[in-house]
């Protein structure tokens, strides 16, 4: 069983480890912050993973090497979303401006079927796509890291995985936020994992407790020594299948063997003199982001100001229309012909924005997905990395819900995802994020579910300018969009742009959610008079971003989490 506090005989070892960690923290304190740094930067969800990524850069590793190390470290230090049991997307830009994207999104098992979450009356069975063994897609993270490293990596594979093994085995002191998350998930961990002690202890978790994960360390050792085969074959694969069998799960050894991530051509577009390099489907994020940017491009946002009523109204009306399009037209391009060119046609986007009035809100009930002539996803994590040569990586990865399905693979120590909920279980029925979908995102065997993840790299005048992304389910797209505008239109520095209050509209439900103190009372009053329903929302996203200037790299680490920017 996985241990989460050290027995007395290992207390001395833990004290030595913690002492050395404190000394390291003292030695490198000046290197953790916003910048500028000239040689490299990592911005991600936890201090431990950020430190590991920066260490890899110091050793001569490039941005992809650091990304691999950070991915595995986050599986240890950020169990809510960091993972080896989930999947994600990578956007890459080389120092010479060459771009690529890697789709390591999870896939539906071969036994999946369109009606698998419906009862005999055709109604969606509550929680079946969220908190059962049938909720999991075939994981893609390990294969994705192996393929990224094989194509672009510089250091040896084992050197990149070892730091995560050390963290899992020796343990790390948890933050207040992680303690709260573990306590929140405790009842579900206990219910869904009978006989296991992962993430459970006799007293509530508190800041400063030591979290040790021995079983996860052993799983990572298999991956270190055997690469892809250390996860998709052998002992770990056996443990995954054994876990599936305890709860009527449908992932098989053949599913694991047949999983492969896919290199895809980046979606690119222009916003003024900036070039956006972002993720194509099955991420909806790239197309939606470019649609949003063009929808607002011709308006004087800079003059209106950040989160002022005209700015908010324009952005909400753009978001309303883009999310309506998302509901119908976006899905896995290997199964469905996504009309990307039509959705990104500038005349089409302009036409979509012509029917809103400054005098009143457009009811979402009157907005439907657009039409073309001849044509009939809260827990994720993001990290942004730039190395000393200017190679850049933007990666968003996820288990879907916080701690995924909350089901842990017995003996292997990692969480299963609940990504199957990102499919449309039934047309018109919202998923856990309230997103509506249809045929384009229906469940089919071996199909990748639609995502909102929006890892993005931006150029200005042909040079690297920004690396950005965020978790946040359906709010991912709007959080990335607003962060970009904060820098380009509102002249904010990277940390200000990341920290600023955000708001969100996704077509349905027809309301504007805003973070606490995000709008002035005057803005709320003006929008309410026009028919906008403004409701308070919790934290929106956890953006991690890097801005590249003539002075060096500046990081923006989201204060909504334990996110940390580390450079040198």
URDA-V817920 format. One line per field, one symbol per residue. ss: DSSP state (h for helix, s for strand, l for the rest). A space follows every 50 residues. Layout:
ss = ???
//
This chain:
ss = lllllllhhhhhhhhhhhhhhhhhhhhhhhhsllsssllsssssllhhhh hhhhhhhhllllhhhhhhhhhhhhhhhlllllllllssssssslllllss ssssllsllllllllllslllllsllllllllhhhllsllhhhhhhhhhh hhllllhhhhhhhhhhhhhhlssllhhhhhhhhhhhhhhhhhllllllll lllllllllssllhhhhhhhhhhhhhllhhhhlhhhhhhhhhhhhhllll llhhhhhhlllsssllsssssllsssssllllslhhhhhhhhhhhhllll hhhhllllhhhhhhhhhhhhhhhhhhhhhllllllllllhhhhllhhhhh hhhlllsllslllhhhlllllsllslllsssssssssllllsssssssss lllllllsllllllslllhhhhlsllllllllllllllhhhslllllsll sllllsssssllssssssslllhhhhhhhhhhhhhhhhlllllhhhhhhl llsslllllllsssllllllhhhhhhhhhllllssslllllllssssssl lssssssllllllssssl
//
